[in-house]
Amino acid sequence: MKFKYLKAVLVTTVLAVSGFVNAGIIQSGIQNDIQSSTIIDDGWSYLYRENAGVTSSILDIFGGLDNDDWIIVAGIRNSDDLVLAYAAVTWGELSTYTAKNQTHTFNGADWYFNGNSMGFTAIGDAISQSSADTSSFVNGNQGLSIHTNYNSGSHNTVSTPSQDAGVTPTYFGSGYRMGNVKGLNSSSAYDYAFFVESSQEVPEPTTLAIFALGILGLASRRFKK
């Protein structure tokens, strides 16, 4: 009886620990000036990374995510791979529609998402969507803004439809700002990136549990002898 209890405790512990190892480190608030490799070392992998001038489909990039899946939204300078600004959010919170120039607070940052732009700013900082956030941040480099609602091409293409803050966007890209750097339309010097939690290349929880049960089985045979 004692051995069965010990086996249950060990398996539960293995599952809990392996789940913790698989999780990425989720920091609260807006972070600045960190190497992208540090984010990856903290348990994240790229979902998307592309020049600020490129437009992409929201469905194509985020369609496989659940609302409670965590992602990191980041702006990266290509010359030295420095993340100028980033913040962590669940997909459900990031994709929550907000009216023009309105935000909602989640995980230490204010977020917005509509037919003008999407992004984040410091809690309490007002945004000015024209069409991306063109405000002067009270808190310096604490923010990131990406144009939305583009069908194809870059910011200045004729095929770009009129933006409307009152609709849910279907495309994103083509600038506009990350931290104190503005006017990133069609820029190839800066990338927007989205990270998702990775496995850290450790065994899956079920694999660890099976391994633990095997060890317990051998120990049980020895104990019975």
Secondary structure by P-SEA (a helix, b strand, c coil): caaaaaaaaaaaaaaaaaaaaacccccccccccccaaaaaaacccccccccccbbbbcccccccccccbbbbbbcccccccccccccccccccccccccccbbbbcccbbbbbcccccccccccbbbbccccccccccccccbbbbbccccccccccccccccccccccccccccccccccccccccccbbbbcccccccccccaaaaaaaaaaaaaaaaaaaac
